Amino acid sequence: MEEVILDSKSFNQAIEKVSREILENNKNILELAVVGIHNKGVCVAKSILSEIAKLAKVSEAEIPFGTIDITLYRDDLDDFGADMPVIKDTVIPFDISQKNIILVDDVLYTGRTVRAAVDVIMDFGRPKTIQLAVLVDRGHRELPIEANYIGVRHHTKGKVRVRCKETEGENKVFITE
């Protein structure tokens, strides 16, 4: 059984909402950079980047974009044993100093992924700020981490799943039990 949180239309509206809020709080587009967390945070970040560029009337190429993999920074790496997750590339092809980094993930839950992502970013230098944007905040934090920009809040103990058009053919967020 699945409960749909965001259909394609509301998914896009959440991206637009987050993008508008980011621009409202970051007037200097030249200081902005967008970084997505693998896996689904990357497709959400690309959507946000596209919307920000459209709203700011600039080319997407003018806003630095990167991706990070937090696998080796996880605090539960020992729990995987022989079933290690696949490590993806971390690509930050720009100088992060004096940038307002918009760190993007699909779902914010315990805060552990975000903590690890901040560690990855800090290994690349010292940005001006790190601001967190998420599509869904599902509550139930274990660490004192909050998002600056939230598409939708949906507090649940169920598993939140995100589908992205570029990888699965549709934009959709739903809960599975």
C-alpha positions as CSV (number, residue, x, y, z in Angstrom):
1,M,0.0,0.0,0.0
2,E,1.2,3.5,-0.8
3,E,0.1,7.0,0.2
4,V,1.0,9.7,-2.4
5,I,2.4,12.8,-0.7
6,L,3.3,14.7,-3.9
7,D,2.0,13.9,-7.4
8,S,3.8,15.3,-10.4
9,K,2.0,18.7,-10.2
10,S,2.6,19.2,-6.4
11,F,6.2,17.9,-6.8
12,N,6.9,20.7,-9.3
13,Q,5.1,23.2,-7.1
14,A,7.3,22.2,-4.2
15,I,10.4,22.7,-6.3
16,E,9.2,26.1,-7.4
17,K,8.4,27.1,-3.7
18,V,11.9,26.1,-2.5
19,S,13.6,27.8,-5.5
20,R,11.7,31.1,-4.9
21,E,12.7,31.0,-1.2
22,I,16.3,30.4,-2.0
23,L,16.4,33.4,-4.3
24,E,14.6,35.6,-1.8
25,N,17.4,34.8,0.8
26,N,20.3,34.9,-1.7
27,K,20.2,38.1,-3.6
28,N,23.6,37.7,-5.1
29,I,23.3,34.9,-7.6
30,L,27.1,35.0,-8.2
31,E,27.6,33.7,-4.6
32,L,25.2,30.8,-5.0
33,A,26.2,27.1,-5.7
34,V,23.9,24.1,-5.7
35,V,25.1,20.7,-4.4
36,G,23.0,17.5,-4.5
37,I,23.4,14.5,-2.3
38,H,23.4,11.1,-4.1
39,N,21.0,9.5,-5.0
40,K,17.7,11.3,-5.2
41,G,19.1,14.6,-3.8
42,V,20.9,15.0,-7.1
43,C,17.8,14.9,-9.3
44,V,16.0,17.3,-6.9
45,A,19.0,19.6,-6.9
46,K,19.0,19.6,-10.7
47,S,15.3,20.6,-10.7
48,I,16.0,23.4,-8.2
49,L,19.0,24.6,-10.2
50,S,16.8,24.7,-13.3
51,E,14.1,26.6,-11.6
52,I,16.5,29.1,-9.9
53,A,18.1,29.8,-13.3
54,K,14.7,30.4,-14.9
55,L,13.5,32.7,-12.1
56,A,16.8,34.6,-12.0
57,K,16.9,34.8,-15.8
58,V,20.4,33.3,-16.0
59,S,21.7,30.2,-17.7
60,E,22.0,27.1,-15.5
61,A,25.8,27.0,-16.4
62,E,26.2,30.3,-14.5
63,I,25.3,28.7,-11.2
64,P,28.0,26.2,-10.0
65,F,26.6,22.7,-9.5
66,G,28.1,19.7,-7.7
67,T,27.2,16.3,-6.3
68,I,28.4,14.5,-3.2
69,D,28.4,10.9,-2.0
70,I,28.3,10.6,1.8
71,T,28.9,6.8,1.9
72,L,32.4,7.0,3.4
73,Y,31.3,9.6,5.9
74,R,28.4,7.6,7.3
75,D,28.4,6.9,11.0
76,D,26.8,3.5,10.4
77,L,29.4,2.2,7.9
78,D,30.4,-0.7,10.1
79,D,26.8,-2.0,10.1
80,F,26.9,-2.9,6.4
81,G,29.4,-5.7,6.7
82,A,29.9,-7.3,3.2
83,D,26.9,-5.4,1.8
84,M,28.7,-2.1,1.3
85,P,26.7,0.5,-0.7
86,V,27.9,1.5,-4.1
87,I,30.1,4.5,-3.8
88,K,29.3,7.3,-6.3
89,D,31.4,10.2,-7.4
90,T,31.7,13.4,-5.4
91,V,32.1,16.2,-8.0
92,I,32.5,19.7,-6.8
93,P,34.2,21.4,-9.8
94,F,34.3,24.9,-8.3
95,D,36.0,26.8,-5.5
96,I,33.5,26.7,-2.6
97,S,35.0,29.5,-0.6
98,Q,32.8,32.6,-0.4
99,K,29.9,30.6,-1.9
100,N,26.5,30.1,-0.4
101,I,26.1,26.4,-0.8
102,I,22.6,25.2,-1.2
103,L,22.9,21.5,-0.1
104,V,20.0,19.5,-1.5
105,D,18.5,16.2,-0.4
106,D,15.2,14.6,-1.2
107,V,14.1,13.6,2.3
108,L,15.2,14.9,5.7
109,Y,14.7,12.3,8.4
110,T,17.2,11.7,11.2
111,G,19.7,14.3,10.1
112,R,22.6,11.9,9.8
113,T,22.9,12.2,6.0
114,V,23.0,15.9,6.3
115,R,25.7,15.8,9.0
116,A,27.8,13.5,6.8
117,A,27.2,15.8,3.7
118,V,28.4,18.9,5.7
119,D,31.6,17.0,6.6
120,V,32.2,16.2,2.9
121,I,31.7,19.9,1.9
122,M,34.0,21.1,4.6
123,D,36.7,18.8,3.2
124,F,36.6,21.0,0.1
125,G,37.1,24.2,2.0
126,R,35.1,26.8,3.9
127,P,32.0,28.1,2.2
128,K,30.3,31.4,3.2
129,T,27.2,29.5,4.2
130,I,25.7,26.0,3.9
131,Q,21.9,26.2,3.5
132,L,19.8,23.0,3.4
133,A,17.0,22.5,1.0
134,V,14.8,19.3,1.1
135,L,11.8,18.2,-0.9
136,V,10.2,16.4,2.1
137,D,10.8,16.9,5.8
138,R,9.5,13.7,7.5
139,G,10.4,14.7,11.0
140,H,11.7,12.4,13.8
141,R,15.2,14.0,13.9
142,E,18.1,12.3,15.8
143,L,20.5,15.2,15.4
144,P,19.8,18.9,15.8
145,I,19.6,19.7,12.1
146,E,16.8,21.7,10.4
147,A,16.3,22.6,6.7
148,N,16.3,26.2,5.6
149,Y,14.0,25.4,2.7
150,I,11.3,22.7,2.7
151,G,9.0,21.7,-0.1
152,V,6.5,19.9,2.2
153,R,6.4,18.7,5.8
154,H,4.9,15.3,6.2
155,H,5.7,13.7,9.6
156,T,5.6,10.0,9.3
157,K,7.2,6.8,10.5
158,G,6.6,5.2,7.1
159,K,9.3,5.0,4.5
160,V,9.2,8.0,2.1
161,R,10.1,7.2,-1.5
162,V,10.9,9.7,-4.2
163,R,10.7,9.0,-7.9
164,C,12.3,11.5,-10.3
165,K,11.3,12.0,-13.9
166,E,14.9,11.8,-15.2
167,T,15.6,8.3,-13.6
168,E,12.1,6.7,-13.2
169,G,9.9,8.6,-15.7
170,E,7.8,10.5,-13.2
171,N,8.1,13.0,-10.4
172,K,6.3,11.5,-7.3
173,V,6.7,11.2,-3.6
174,F,4.9,8.5,-1.6
175,I,5.0,6.6,1.6
176,T,5.3,2.8,1.9
177,E,4.7,0.8,5.0
